[in-house]
Amino acid sequence: MRRQPALSRRLLLGSALLAPRLARAAEPVRFGLLHTLSPAPFYLAQERGYFRDEGLDVAFRFFQAAQPIAAAAVAGDIDLGVTALTGGFFNLAEKGVLKVIGGGLHEERGYEGSAILVSNKAFEAGLTSVDKLPGHSFAITQYGSSFHYMLGRIAQAKGFDLSSVSLRPVQQISNMLAAVTSGQVDATIAIASQARPAAAAGQAHIIGWAGDLVPYQITALFAATRFLTDSPEQVRRFCQAYKRGVADYRAAFLRRDPQGRPVVDALTLAAVADISRYVFTGDPQAEAKILAGVGYYDENAALDVADVLDQLRWFRAEGLVKGDADPRSMLDTRFLPTR
């Protein structure tokens, strides 16, 4: 008769110890991102259970362009997001409702992340180098987008006026690629996993790489200010899991052999398999497309603060961001390192 109470006490004790873990595992986080290869470290963190290890139930919400992700955070539809820092993003951050908290994909010399892609028709007519872009049409998603910014920085680097290029907003990234491969627009910027297959198929030509011309923080991790205020511990744990994803990504894709060539081994192939559950799913060319589209991430997802501030200055100078808020008020560097 005495064993029953002892057993009950053990069960109650076990339940009490387990309860906080179960409660923690149920904490939801809504995360906005583009459905492309560029957020690959987040796919690794999700697939390998790193968010779950931190007691988070992270739900991915996919978008077709960058600016709607920022708008979704303000509307309360997502808690955090990763995307390019657009004019629209900075206009919202000016109001204090969004903050950049960590680094993402970085255009870096020697790493072919974003290509300047031109149509066959334009290439055959002489558009064979970036400095020949003046007088041509160029597809972007929206005015104030990262593609608008990249072209503006390329224009500065190459010494031509941005107004000499005819901008064609087509709303979605997929439309940008289609506009060039169909010959409706002369040029655009496309991530390597899209640009390389198009070039290999004879549908377009790559005439340069953004990272070699204008290295910069192309995407960044951000959060709604309300989420930072209400749930800083969840943000901290999210960032811990993200750092593990970045570490795996760097180990899989950013190592080089003594000749400077990318190392492809078991670590690489395991990461490819995990990432292909989110992009290029079922595509027989998934491995080749992922390997062709690898971009650069800084160690521990460090944020290039100086470059983010440069981006804001450019958008303000172009009249695409209104306001005079302190740029550093748009950053929260408590959770991830800076570059």
C-alpha positions as CSV (number, residue, x, y, z in Angstrom):
1,M,0.0,0.0,0.0
2,R,3.0,2.4,0.6
3,R,4.4,2.0,-2.9
4,Q,1.4,3.7,-4.5
5,P,2.0,7.1,-2.8
6,A,5.8,6.9,-3.5
7,L,5.1,6.2,-7.2
8,S,2.6,9.0,-7.4
9,R,5.2,11.3,-5.8
10,R,7.8,10.3,-8.4
11,L,5.3,10.8,-11.2
12,L,4.3,14.2,-9.9
13,L,8.0,15.2,-9.5
14,G,8.8,14.0,-13.0
15,S,5.8,16.0,-14.4
16,A,6.9,19.1,-12.5
17,L,10.4,18.8,-13.9
18,L,9.2,18.2,-17.4
19,A,6.5,20.9,-17.4
20,P,8.8,23.9,-17.8
21,R,10.5,22.2,-20.7
22,L,7.2,21.4,-22.4
23,A,6.0,25.0,-21.8
24,R,9.2,26.3,-23.3
25,A,9.0,24.1,-26.3
26,A,5.6,25.6,-27.1
27,E,6.8,29.2,-27.4
28,P,5.8,30.2,-30.9
29,V,7.8,32.6,-33.1
30,R,6.7,33.7,-36.5
31,F,9.5,34.4,-39.0
32,G,9.3,36.1,-42.3
33,L,11.7,35.4,-45.2
34,L,12.0,35.0,-49.0
35,H,11.5,31.6,-50.4
36,T,15.0,31.5,-52.0
37,L,18.4,30.1,-51.2
38,S,19.6,33.2,-49.5
39,P,18.2,32.4,-46.0
40,A,19.9,29.0,-46.0
41,P,21.3,29.1,-42.4
42,F,17.8,29.5,-41.1
43,Y,16.7,26.4,-43.1
44,L,19.6,24.5,-41.4
45,A,18.7,25.8,-38.0
46,Q,15.1,24.7,-38.5
47,E,15.8,21.3,-40.1
48,R,18.4,20.4,-37.5
49,G,16.3,21.3,-34.6
50,Y,18.3,24.2,-33.3
51,F,15.3,26.4,-32.7
52,R,13.5,23.5,-31.0
53,D,16.6,23.0,-28.8
54,E,16.1,26.6,-27.6
55,G,12.5,25.9,-26.7
56,L,11.0,27.7,-29.8
57,D,8.4,26.6,-32.3
58,V,9.4,28.7,-35.3
59,A,6.9,29.0,-38.1
60,F,8.3,30.2,-41.5
61,R,6.2,32.7,-43.4
62,F,7.4,33.0,-47.0
63,F,7.1,36.2,-49.1
64,Q,7.8,37.1,-52.7
65,A,9.6,40.4,-52.1
66,A,11.5,42.2,-49.4
67,Q,9.3,45.2,-48.5
68,P,6.2,43.2,-47.6
69,I,8.2,41.3,-44.9
70,A,8.9,44.5,-43.1
71,A,5.2,45.6,-43.4
72,A,4.1,42.2,-42.0
73,A,6.2,42.7,-38.9
74,V,4.6,46.1,-38.3
75,A,1.2,44.7,-38.9
76,G,1.9,42.0,-36.3
77,D,1.8,39.1,-38.7
78,I,5.4,38.1,-38.0
79,D,7.8,38.7,-35.1
80,L,11.1,38.6,-36.8
81,G,12.3,38.6,-40.4
82,V,15.3,38.4,-42.6
83,T,15.5,40.4,-45.8
84,A,17.2,43.1,-47.7
85,L,17.1,46.6,-46.1
86,T,14.9,48.6,-48.4
87,G,13.7,52.2,-48.4
88,G,10.4,50.9,-47.2
89,F,12.1,49.1,-44.3
90,F,14.0,52.2,-43.2
91,N,10.9,54.4,-43.4
92,L,9.2,52.1,-41.0
93,A,12.3,51.9,-38.8
94,E,12.3,55.7,-38.7
95,K,9.1,55.4,-36.8
96,G,10.7,53.2,-34.2
97,V,8.6,50.0,-35.0
98,L,11.4,47.9,-36.5
99,K,15.1,47.3,-35.5
100,V,18.0,45.5,-37.2
101,I,19.4,43.0,-34.8
102,G,21.9,40.9,-36.8
103,G,23.7,40.1,-40.1
104,G,22.5,38.0,-43.0
105,L,23.8,37.4,-46.5
106,H,26.8,39.7,-47.2
107,E,28.0,40.6,-50.7
108,E,31.7,39.9,-50.4
109,R,34.6,40.0,-52.9
110,G,35.5,36.6,-54.1
111,Y,32.1,35.1,-53.3
112,E,29.6,35.2,-56.2
113,G,26.3,36.0,-54.5
114,S,24.3,38.4,-56.8
115,A,25.0,38.5,-60.5
116,I,24.3,41.3,-63.0
117,L,22.4,39.4,-65.6
118,V,21.6,40.6,-69.1
119,S,19.3,39.4,-71.8
120,N,20.7,37.6,-74.9
121,K,19.3,40.4,-77.1
122,A,21.1,43.1,-75.0
123,F,24.3,41.2,-74.8
124,E,24.4,40.6,-78.6
125,A,23.8,44.4,-79.0
126,G,26.8,45.2,-76.9
127,L,25.8,45.1,-73.3
128,T,28.8,43.0,-72.3
129,S,30.1,44.9,-69.2
130,V,28.6,46.7,-66.3
131,D,29.9,50.1,-67.4
132,K,27.7,49.8,-70.5
133,L,24.4,49.8,-68.5
134,P,23.6,53.5,-69.3
135,G,20.8,53.6,-71.9
136,H,19.4,50.2,-71.0
137,S,16.4,49.0,-69.1
138,F,16.8,47.3,-65.7
139,A,14.3,45.2,-63.8
140,I,13.8,45.8,-60.1
141,T,11.1,44.7,-57.7
142,Q,10.1,48.2,-56.5
143,Y,11.5,51.7,-56.2
144,G,13.5,51.7,-53.0
145,S,14.2,48.0,-53.1
146,S,17.6,46.4,-52.5
147,F,18.0,46.0,-56.3
148,H,17.4,49.7,-56.7
149,Y,20.1,50.3,-54.1
150,M,22.5,47.9,-55.6
151,L,22.2,49.5,-59.0
152,G,22.7,52.9,-57.4
153,R,25.9,51.8,-55.7
154,I,27.1,50.1,-58.9
155,A,26.5,53.3,-60.8
156,Q,28.6,55.2,-58.2
157,A,31.4,52.6,-58.5
158,K,31.4,52.7,-62.3
159,G,31.0,56.5,-62.6
160,F,27.7,56.8,-64.4
161,D,24.4,58.5,-63.4
162,L,21.7,56.2,-62.1
163,S,19.1,58.2,-64.1
164,S,20.8,57.0,-67.3
165,V,19.3,53.6,-66.7
166,S,15.6,53.0,-67.2
167,L,14.2,51.3,-64.1
168,R,11.4,48.8,-64.6
169,P,9.6,47.8,-61.4
170,V,8.1,44.3,-61.8
171,Q,7.1,43.6,-58.2
172,Q,8.5,40.1,-57.7
173,I,11.9,38.6,-57.9
174,S,10.6,35.8,-60.2
175,N,9.3,38.5,-62.5
176,M,12.7,40.1,-62.7
177,L,14.4,37.0,-63.9
178,A,11.5,36.3,-66.4
179,A,11.7,39.8,-67.8
180,V,15.4,39.3,-68.7
181,T,15.2,35.7,-69.9
182,S,12.3,36.7,-72.2
183,G,14.1,39.7,-73.5
184,Q,11.5,42.2,-72.2
185,V,14.1,44.0,-70.1
186,D,17.8,44.3,-70.8
187,A,19.3,43.6,-67.4
188,T,18.6,42.8,-63.7
189,I,20.3,41.5,-60.6
190,A,19.8,37.8,-59.7
191,I,21.1,35.6,-57.0
192,A,23.6,33.0,-58.2
193,S,21.2,30.1,-57.8
194,Q,18.9,31.8,-60.3
195,A,21.5,33.5,-62.5
196,R,23.9,30.5,-63.1
197,P,21.2,28.1,-64.4
198,A,19.8,30.8,-66.7
199,A,23.2,31.5,-68.1
200,A,24.0,27.8,-68.4
201,A,20.8,27.2,-70.3
202,G,21.7,30.0,-72.8
203,Q,18.8,32.2,-71.6
204,A,20.9,35.1,-70.4
205,H,24.5,36.3,-69.7
206,I,26.3,37.2,-66.5
207,I,28.4,40.3,-66.9
208,G,29.5,40.9,-63.3
209,W,29.0,40.2,-59.6
210,A,27.7,42.7,-57.1
211,G,30.1,41.6,-54.4
212,D,33.2,42.4,-56.5
213,L,31.8,45.9,-57.2
214,V,30.0,46.9,-54.1
215,P,30.5,44.6,-51.0
216,Y,27.7,45.2,-48.6
217,Q,25.2,43.8,-46.1
218,I,22.6,42.6,-48.5
219,T,20.2,41.0,-46.0
220,A,19.9,41.4,-42.2
221,L,17.9,39.9,-39.4
222,F,15.3,42.3,-37.9
223,A,12.6,42.3,-35.3
224,A,9.4,44.2,-34.5
225,T,10.2,46.6,-31.7
226,R,7.2,45.3,-29.7
227,F,8.7,41.8,-29.9
228,L,12.1,43.0,-28.7
229,T,10.4,44.7,-25.8
230,D,8.0,42.0,-24.8
231,S,10.1,38.9,-25.5
232,P,13.8,39.6,-25.4
233,E,14.6,36.1,-24.1
234,Q,12.9,34.5,-27.1
235,V,14.9,36.8,-29.3
236,R,18.1,35.8,-27.6
237,R,17.3,32.1,-28.0
238,F,16.3,32.6,-31.6
239,C,19.7,34.2,-32.3
240,Q,21.5,31.4,-30.5
241,A,19.9,28.9,-32.8
242,Y,20.6,31.1,-35.8
243,K,24.3,31.3,-34.9
244,R,24.4,27.5,-35.0
245,G,22.8,27.5,-38.4
246,V,25.4,30.0,-39.6
247,A,28.3,27.9,-38.2
248,D,27.0,24.8,-40.1
249,Y,26.6,26.9,-43.2
250,R,30.1,28.2,-43.1
251,A,31.5,24.8,-42.4
252,A,29.6,23.3,-45.3
253,F,30.1,26.0,-47.9
254,L,32.7,28.6,-47.1
255,R,35.8,26.5,-46.6
256,R,38.5,26.7,-49.2
257,D,41.3,24.3,-50.1
258,P,45.0,25.5,-50.5
259,Q,44.2,26.4,-54.1
260,G,41.3,28.6,-53.0
261,R,38.6,26.2,-54.4
262,P,35.5,25.5,-52.4
263,V,35.7,22.3,-50.4
264,V,32.8,19.8,-51.1
265,D,32.7,16.9,-48.7
266,A,30.2,15.0,-46.5
267,L,29.5,18.2,-44.5
268,T,28.6,20.0,-47.7
269,L,26.3,17.3,-49.0
270,A,24.5,16.9,-45.7
271,A,23.8,20.6,-45.7
272,V,22.6,20.5,-49.3
273,A,20.2,17.7,-48.4
274,D,18.7,19.7,-45.5
275,I,18.4,22.9,-47.5
276,S,16.8,21.1,-50.4
277,R,13.8,20.4,-48.2
278,Y,13.0,24.1,-48.4
279,V,14.2,25.2,-51.8
280,F,14.5,23.3,-55.1
281,T,12.6,20.5,-53.5
282,G,12.2,17.5,-55.9
283,D,14.4,19.2,-58.5
284,P,17.0,16.7,-59.9
285,Q,19.4,19.6,-60.2
286,A,18.9,20.8,-56.6
287,E,22.5,19.9,-55.5
288,A,24.1,21.8,-58.4
289,K,21.8,24.8,-57.9
290,I,22.5,25.1,-54.2
291,L,26.3,24.7,-54.7
292,A,26.2,27.3,-57.5
293,G,24.2,29.7,-55.3
294,V,26.3,29.8,-52.1
295,G,26.7,33.3,-50.7
296,Y,28.7,34.7,-47.8
297,Y,27.7,34.9,-44.2
298,D,29.9,36.4,-41.5
299,E,30.9,34.3,-38.5
300,N,28.3,34.3,-35.8
301,A,25.9,36.3,-38.1
302,A,27.8,39.5,-37.3
303,L,26.2,42.7,-38.5
304,D,28.1,45.1,-40.8
305,V,26.9,48.2,-38.9
306,A,28.9,50.7,-40.9
307,D,27.4,49.4,-44.2
308,V,23.8,49.5,-42.8
309,L,24.4,53.2,-42.0
310,D,25.8,53.7,-45.4
311,Q,22.6,52.2,-46.9
312,L,20.4,54.5,-44.9
313,R,22.4,57.5,-46.0
314,W,22.0,56.5,-49.7
315,F,18.2,56.1,-49.4
316,R,18.0,59.5,-47.6
317,A,20.1,61.2,-50.3
318,E,17.9,59.7,-53.0
319,G,14.7,61.0,-51.3
320,L,13.5,57.5,-50.7
321,V,13.6,57.7,-46.9
322,K,12.0,60.6,-45.1
323,G,12.9,61.6,-41.5
324,D,15.9,62.3,-39.5
325,A,15.9,59.8,-36.7
326,D,19.2,58.8,-35.2
327,P,20.4,55.9,-37.5
328,R,21.7,53.9,-34.5
329,S,18.3,54.0,-32.9
330,M,17.2,51.6,-35.7
331,L,19.7,49.0,-34.4
332,D,19.7,46.6,-31.5
333,T,23.0,44.9,-31.2
334,R,22.4,43.1,-27.9
335,F,21.8,39.7,-29.4
336,L,24.5,39.2,-32.2
337,P,28.0,40.5,-32.7
338,T,28.9,43.3,-35.1
339,R,31.5,43.3,-37.8
